[in-house]
Amino acid sequence: MLDSIILEQEKAYLKQTIDFLKQEIHKGLEGVDKQKATLLGIRKEMWEEGMHAIDEFDQAIDMSQYVNMEAIETSQYKHQLEKVMNYQKMLPAPYFGRFDFKEDGESEEKVYIGYHNAMNDDTYEVLVYDWRTPIAGLFYNHEVGPASYVAPCGEIEGEMLLKRQYEVEKGKLKFFFDSSIAITDDMLKQTLGQNTSRQMRNIVETIQKEQNRIIRDEENDVLIVQGAAGSGKTSIALHRIAFLLYNQREKGLTNKDVMILSPNSLFGDYIAEVLPELGEQNVECATLEDLFEAYFGNYLRMGKKHSQLEAIISSKNRDRIRASIAFKGSEAFMTMLERYIEWIEKEGIIFKDVYYREEKIMGAKELKTQFLDNQINMSIIKRLKRIEKILLERIKPLEKAYYKELVDKLENDSKFAHDEQEEARRLVQEEYDCFMSTITRFTRVNVLKVYERLMRKQKLFNQFAEGIVLPEGIEGMMKHTAKCLEQKQVAYEDGAVLLYLKLRLEGESLYASIKQVLIDEAQDYYPIHYKIFKMIFRNGQYTILGDYCQAIEKPIQASIYDGIMEILKPRKGLQIDLLKSYRSTYEICEFAGKLRGSTQQVIPFERHGEAPRLIEASSEQALISDMKQTLACYFEEGYKHIAILCKTRKEAHYLQEIFKDEENKNGKLIISPIFEAKGLEYDAVMVYQSNKDHYCNNFDKQLLYIAATRALHRLSFYYTGEVSSYLI
Ligand SMILES: Nc1ncnc2c1ncn2[C@@H]1O[C@H](COP(=O)(O)OP(=O)(O)OP(=O)(O)O)[C@@H](O)[C@H]1O
């Protein structure tokens, strides 16, 4: 009886909300049309009043009024349009949750939570609260009982009397339940049980308490999140952006002030839908390679991260490559680079007396004094540019005199039968070019050459290496690097060094306006990268998300985050660990736990499925045939995104050829090396050739961990010979 009354009440509220939304959409669309007409009118008038031909001061003042009016109207128009669009999006399911909250000393309030606010502008009644409002935080943070939240006016205390979740589809209430009496989170289980899609989905309706804390944190300038595979790090990053864009809009934060540093360019595509789904515009997603390009343009290209990983996995020299990468990214090497930069400043630039024709313009000593006079902390390159400018200023009168002298001379030369002035200009230019080529020998710095010099000159290198433990085979590494740099071949790890040197020598920040930086797959970066980020995003707050167990080219160490705070030096910083994993079934998660090279226990979400399978085959042919059979079964079971993961790109090409006809109209088959699947997920994963020879050391184990944790529902390993000992 009581239940049916509640059901009727809920149905009535849903109808009331939908009616309200429809009415507002209708009104809004009319308003938008009118505003559009007004705006077009203003723009037309502006044009007719001669905006295109302002030459009087008064006219400019008149015009500025039009410009202001136009800006106000445009902003109102955009706002109105946005509201209509949000309401349209809300129509099929205006909210997904509710709680009843009784603030101390006030009456009880029903708070419905949805993707956006729905407020009656006449009565100020809020029918639905945006999930990002302060009060909505209660929904994610509290069960029934005493509860409080921080509103702009301070902490509000009270009691949560009821907490309810809804499934509304196409405007119809399908079901709802009170979560205070639910033992397991049914809604989350249902969501996680679905198939994955090509693109990442939002998790607004089921954000967990520990995730919510990170999404809503506004206190810390640097927030480091260490989380197991599938703990929701990437999802959190995107929801955090949506939260910050909503809550800091008034402080002026826009999508242009936010940057995601992603592991590869495909990743940007994978997450592209989430922010628009949440009603926000996408933010820029860049890789380290993109940052490099922004600074070096077309002059230089750096190698891709994937090529680096491929080299490590496939090369016989993998230990040497690993050692070189680790060293070039280390604090120790940066100390050396700093010593080198100091040396360049003090001794490395050889100034020479400068002459214009015969006349001395500036002596070497004066040049050096000018250069070292650095009261406003200018970068080396800027100071050199300043010197270049001074020198050019000084030769200007001499050039003029020279030009005059030449014209006179040519005019008096009866044998000269051409245009004297043109000839004089040519000769002055010639002299100028000669002057420039002399001074630019010390006023211009080529970063590539600077780095190459360090790698080529052993004595110089040793001078800066004092007290630093160098890796074995350093001479070979230097020679190899110098040779590559000479040929303008920049490996991924050398790209970072060049970027570091460029930023330090030039001191230019192209991204100083970025206020929020989100770094995903943080375990892939070295101290040098964080120093680079600090220089590039000098005004940014950072959210750094990673899992040290998903490193590929370096050993598993929980300490990888230690240096980050030191480098970024936040006023306030925090590291949070996420131990619960949501992506995979309980069985897959447990299985993957064995591969996770850490003592940190991961807590699987209680969603059960088939245990991962190890399938032995007598030959390669049999193995492929087994895989084909399983693939067909997986498609049959309704899985839509299936991946075959292998160790190298070469294997991936081989498998792509073999499986080229296996594409299924019911789903998609993706074949890739494990390192390319990082950060992504599939309904089912099959791992090719997971025998002992293929996966034999700790780094291989890390690859297997990444592979296993990509699977949501099904996981199987195929091998011939003996299975890798890590899997049993
Ligand atoms: N609160 C949640 N509600 C619903 N789904 C969730 C929740 N948290 C995580 N998920 C789901 O779990 C999966 C893993 O999330 P995500 O990719 O963000 O994790 P991750 O920590 O970045 O993983 P990895 O380190 O493996 O890249 C996704 O399918 C995501 O939708």
The ligand as an SDF file (V2000), in Angstrom:
LIG
                    3D

 31 33  0  0  0  0  0  0  0  0999 V2000
   31.7890    4.7870  -10.4260 N   0  0  0  0  0  0  0  0  0  0  0  0
   31.7160    4.1350  -11.5500 C   0  0  0  0  0  0  0  0  0  0  0  0
   30.5280    3.8600  -12.1110 N   0  0  0  0  0  0  0  0  0  0  0  0
   30.4490    3.1820  -13.2690 C   0  0  0  0  0  0  0  0  0  0  0  0
   31.4960    2.7320  -13.9400 N   0  0  0  0  0  0  0  0  0  0  0  0
   32.7050    2.9800  -13.4370 C   0  0  0  0  0  0  0  0  0  0  0  0
   32.8950    3.6800  -12.2170 C   0  0  0  0  0  0  0  0  0  0  0  0
   34.2110    3.7980  -11.9770 N   0  0  0  0  0  0  0  0  0  0  0  0
   34.8300    3.1770  -12.9950 C   0  0  0  0  0  0  0  0  0  0  0  0
   33.9290    2.6950  -13.8630 N   0  0  0  0  0  0  0  0  0  0  0  0
   34.1790    1.9640  -15.1030 C   0  0  0  0  0  0  0  0  0  0  0  0
   35.3530    1.1930  -14.9250 O   0  0  0  0  0  0  0  0  0  0  0  0
   36.1040    1.1640  -16.1210 C   0  0  0  0  0  0  0  0  0  0  0  0
   37.4890    1.6370  -15.8310 C   0  0  0  0  0  0  0  0  0  0  0  0
   37.5190    3.0290  -15.6480 O   0  0  0  0  0  0  0  0  0  0  0  0
   38.7520    3.8980  -16.1090 P   0  0  0  0  0  0  0  0  0  0  0  0
   39.1590    3.5320  -17.4900 O   0  0  0  0  0  0  0  0  0  0  0  0
   38.4190    5.2960  -15.7980 O   0  0  0  0  0  0  0  0  0  0  0  0
   39.8370    3.3280  -15.0800 O   0  0  0  0  0  0  0  0  0  0  0  0
   41.3760    3.5900  -15.0110 P   0  0  0  0  0  0  0  0  0  0  0  0
   41.7190    3.5990  -13.5660 O   0  0  0  0  0  0  0  0  0  0  0  0
   41.7370    4.7900  -15.8040 O   0  0  0  0  0  0  0  0  0  0  0  0
   41.9470    2.2870  -15.6690 O   0  0  0  0  0  0  0  0  0  0  0  0
   43.3770    1.9590  -16.2900 P   0  0  0  0  0  0  0  0  0  0  0  0
   44.4020    2.3200  -15.2660 O   0  0  0  0  0  0  0  0  0  0  0  0
   43.3060    0.5060  -16.5190 O   0  0  0  0  0  0  0  0  0  0  0  0
   43.4900    2.7200  -17.5410 O   0  0  0  0  0  0  0  0  0  0  0  0
   35.3620    2.0270  -17.1160 C   0  0  0  0  0  0  0  0  0  0  0  0
   34.5550    1.1900  -17.8990 O   0  0  0  0  0  0  0  0  0  0  0  0
   34.4960    2.8980  -16.2570 C   0  0  0  0  0  0  0  0  0  0  0  0
   33.3240    3.2930  -16.9300 O   0  0  0  0  0  0  0  0  0  0  0  0
  1  2  1  0
  2  3  1  0
  2  7  2  0
  3  4  2  0
  4  5  1  0
  5  6  2  0
  6  7  1  0
  6 10  1  0
  7  8  1  0
  8  9  2  0
  9 10  1  0
 10 11  1  0
 11 12  1  0
 11 30  1  0
 12 13  1  0
 13 14  1  0
 13 28  1  0
 14 15  1  0
 15 16  1  0
 16 17  2  0
 16 18  1  0
 16 19  1  0
 19 20  1  0
 20 21  2  0
 20 22  1  0
 20 23  1  0
 23 24  1  0
 24 25  2  0
 24 26  1  0
 24 27  1  0
 28 29  1  0
 28 30  1  0
 30 31  1  0
M  END
$$$$
